[in-house]
Amino acid sequence: MRGRYLRRAVRASLFLLVGLCLLCLLPGLAQALLQPAPLLVSDGANAPPAVGSPKPSAPAAAAVAPPSVAAAPPAAPRAPTVIRVGVYLLNVGKLDIGAGTYAMDLYVSFRCDSDCNPGNFDVLNGRVTAEKNDDDPRFKVYRLRGELMSQFDLRWFPFDAHRLSISIEDRLLQDTQLVYEPDLPMTGIHPSAVVVGWQLDPNWQVRVDRDSYAVYGQSYSRITFSIGAHRPRLSAFLKNLTPALIIALSGFLALLMGADKATPRLTLTTSSLVGAVLFHINMTSSMPPIGYLTFADRFMLINYIGLVTVLIVNVRVLAISESGVTDLSQHALGRIKYYLFAAFFTAHLLHTLSLR
């Protein structure tokens, strides 16, 4: 009878483990299926129409014109000035995930077909200092240094990838007067540009759109350059997930001990569970308060469920051993440990397959 109760308890624990692991996988699978499309390069030709009041037309002609003079035709609207913008990245400073900030050092170039003055530009997503290097009538270059901000998606931490962007917009001229276009020949990355602990993509992505201020009835041309940065997967696994996996496997080693070693088994499993909780707290201490589970959170949740299941089995085996049925507890433990190990590794394998 006691063996039957033990097997029922173990089956219930296994079903709980598999069910909760599937719950952990659902957010990752949903995120992979609903992943938004990457940014597209736009040259501004298909931008939406301007928002706001149209530019005032020329003054109307006099009410009564002299009979001998014909009325002057209305003046044609003046086309906006087109400025081609290029970005050349020199270096990226510290990428702070917790604060959502990163430092950039880069050159921004402006080219026009006629004399222009693009110096009234503004960086929308941060504070930078601008130093003018070239000041030709049709070609100007500024060196920008400063701290930029972005909203990072951490659902796949520690295998997360982010877009580091810089958005430029003129402070004075609306899109009826000035329009930005990407200058791809003047856009690039210096070979020495690095981000410590991250890998940069080799190319920029550019998006041109119109930034509307409905309150003021105005809209401005905005150009955004973004570059991808991602963690090396091997390094992220070794530094963030390997210690957690070792702690969990240490707790599972209690299943390999004899049924008469009840106290050492409970001590080992309990210590591993406490160590897993402390490691999880330390791993997420540098992250911002987010309202969703990351890949690392789901990884640790599988570890928690596995260790708690092992702890339940150890307690049940201890109860049977203390009743004097040592052979029964040893036989049941010998069969159960293989199921627990298989369920633990299967849950982690399914979770890893959800990684994009």
N, C-alpha and C positions, 0 to 999 in steps of 0.2 A: 504493500500500500504506500509506504513512504517513497519507494522508487517511482511509483506512478505519479504521486504528487510532485516529486522533483522534476519528472519529465514534463508534466503539464506546466509547471512554473517556468521551465527553460523555454518551452515552445512559446508561451505568452511573452517572455522577454525577447525572443527572436523576432516575433511578429512586431513587437513594439519597436525594436531596433530598425527593422526594414521599413516600417511605416514612417517613422520619423526621418529616416534617411531620404526616403522619397519626397517628404515634405521639404527637406533641405534642397533637393534638386530642382523643385518646381521653379523657384525664382531665377535660377541660372538658365534653365531651358527657356523660360519666357523672355528673359533678357536677350538670349541669343537669337530667338525668332523675331523679336521686335526691335532688333538693332537698327538704328536709323542709318540712312544712306550717307556716304561721305560727302563732304563739301565739294561742290562743283566749281570749276573755274568759270568765271563770267567776265565778259569784257564790257558789260554795261549796255550792250546793244538791245538786250531783251529785258531791261529793267522795267518795273511797273511805272505807270504814269505818275507825274508829280502830284503831291497832295497839298492842298491849300489853295488860296486865292491866286488867280492868274496874275501875272505881272501887269501893272497898269499900262494901258495903251497910250498912244500919243494923244495930245490934246485935240479936241474936235475942231474942225475948220469954222470960220466965222459963219453966223446964221445967214447973212446975205452977202454973197460974193459979187464983185463987180461983174457986169455982164460980159466984159471983154476978156476976163481972166478965168480960165478953167480951174475947177477944184483940184487940189493936189491929192494924189493917191495916198492911202494910208501906208505908213512905214512898215516894212516887213519886220517880224520879230527877230531879234538878234540871237544867233545860235550860241549856246554856252561854250565857254572855253574848255577844251579837252586837255587834261594834264595826265601824262603817263607817269606812274609811280613804280619805283623799284626798291627792293629791300635787300641788303647784303648783310648777313649775320656774321658778327665777329666772335661773340662769346655769349654764353648763357650762365648766369650765376646760380646761386643756390635755389633749388626747386623745393619750396616748403609746402608739403601736402596739407599740413594742418591749417595753415593760414591761407592757402590757395594763392600764393604769390611766387613770382620768379623774377630774376633780374636779367635784363637784356642789354647788350652793347651792339649797336648795328648802325649801318649807314642807310639813309633814306634819300633817294634821288628823285627829282622832278624834272620832266622834259616837256617842253611845249613846242608847238609849231610856229609860234610867234612870241613876242616879248610878253612875259607873264610874271606875276608875283605870288607864288604859292606859299610864302612864308607864314601865312596866318593859319597854318594847319594845327590841329589839336589831336592828341592821343587820348582816346576815350576810355580805355581800360587800364589807366595807370598814370603815374606822374613821372615825367622824364625831363631831362635837361637837354637842350638842343644847341649844338655848336655848328655854325655854318662853315663849310670847307670850300665849296665852289659857288661862285656867285655870278655866273654868266647870265645874260638876259633870257636865254632860252633853256638853260640847264643849271640846276642848283642841287647841291648835295649838303645834307645835314648829318651830323653824327649824334645819335640819341643814346643816352644812358639813363637808366631808371628802373624802377620796380613796377611790374605789371601784375594784373590780377586775372583770375579765371575761376570758373566753377568746375571743379574736378569731379568726375564720376568714378567712385571707388568701389563699384560693385564687384570688380574682378581683382581687388587687392589680394595678394601681392603681385599679381600678374597684370596690373592695370597699365593702361596706355592713355596719354592725354594729348591735347592740342594746345600748344603754346602760341598765342596769337597776339597781334598788335593791330588795333583799329585806328584808322586815320580819317579825319573829317575836317573840313574847313570851318573856321569859327564865324566867318562873315558872309561868304558868298553861298547862296542857295544853289540847288541843282539846276535852276534855270539860268544860272550864270557860270557855274563851274561843275565839271563832271570829271571824276577820276577814272582812269583805265590802268590795268596792270601793264607794267613794262618788263616783260619776261626776260629780255636779254640783259637787263640790269638787276636781275633778281638771282640770288645765290647764297651759298654758305661757305664761309672760310674753312679750309681743311683742318685748322686747329680748333674749331668750335666744338666744345664738349660740354656735357652736363654730368657732373660727378654722380656715378651710380645709375645713370640712364643712358639709353642709346637714342640718337637723333635720326629721324628720317632724312634721306638725302635730298628731298625736294620740298619746296613750299607749296601750299595750296592757297589760292586767291579767290576771294568773293567780293563782288562789287554790288551794292544795293543802295537803296535810298532810305535814309533815316528820317522818319516823319515826326514832327512835333505838332500834334493836332491842336494843342492848346494855343499855339501861336500861329497856326495856319501856315507853317513853313516845313520844308523838307530839304535835306542836304545829301550830297553824294558821299558815301562812305565806302572805303576800301579796307578789307581785312586780310592780312597775311597770317597764315598759321602753319606751324610745323609740328610734326608728331614726335613724341618722346615716350619711350616704353622701357620697362625694366627688363634686363636680361633674365630669361626664365630660369636658367640653371642657378644663377646666383640668388634669385628670389626664393626658389625652392629650398636651397641649402640654408639660407639665413633665416627664413621665416617659418617654414613648415617642417623641415627635418627635425629640429628639436622637439616640436610638438608630437611628431610621429614616434620618436624614441621614447618620450614619456609615456605615451599610450601603450606601446608595445611592452614597456617595463611592467605596467599593470597587468597586461595579458599573460605575462610569464608566470603569474600566480597559478594559472590553470595547469601548468606543467609540474607543480609540486604535489606531493602525495596528499591523500585525504586526511592523514593524521597530522599534517602541518597546517592546522586551521589558523592559528594565530599569526604565523609568518605570512600566510596568504592574504589575510585581511589587512595586515600592516602594509604590505607591498601595494595592494590595490588602492587603499585609502591614500597612501603617500603619492601615488601616481595621479590620482584624481585631484588632489590639492595642488600638485605641481602643474598640472594642465591648466587649472584655473588661474594660477599666478602668472604663468607664461602668457596666457591669453590677455590678461590685463596689461602686462608689459608691452605686448605686441601692438595693442590698439591705443596705447597712451598718447602717441603722437598724432593720432587721427582726429579730425573734427567730429563733433557730435552729429552723426548722420542717422536717418530714420529707416535704413534698410540694412540687410545682412550682406556682408562682403563674402568673397570666396573663402577667405581665411576664417570668418565666423562660422560658415557652414562646415568647413573642415574641422574646426574645434568642436562643433556640436555633434558631429559623428563620433569624435573621440570621447566626448562626455557620455553619450548613449552607450558606447561600447564598454567603458569603464564601469558605469553604473550597472550594466547587465552582468559583468564579471563579479561585481561586488554582491549582487543579489544571489548569484550562483554559489559564491563562497559562503555566504551566510546560511543558505539552505543546506549545503553539504556539511557545514559545522553542526547544524541542528540534528542532522541524521547521525553524524559521528558520535555526538554526545549521548545519543540514545542507545549506543552500543552496536549499531549495525554498520561496522566499518567496511566490510566487504561490499555492501550495497552502495555506499557512498563512493568508494573507490571505483567501482564499475561504472556508475553513472557519470562520474567526473571524467573518466577516460573516454566516453563517447561524446560528451557535451563539448569538450574543449575544441574538437575539430570543427564542429558547427559554428562555434563562436568566432574562431579565427577566419573561417570562410566567409561568414556574414560581414565581418569587419572589413576585410580586404575588398569584398564585392561592393560594399557601400562606398568606399573611397574610389574604387575604379569607376563606378557610375558617376560619381561626383566629378571626377577628373574629365570624363568624356563630355560633360556639359561646358567645359572651358572653351571659349571661343578661340 
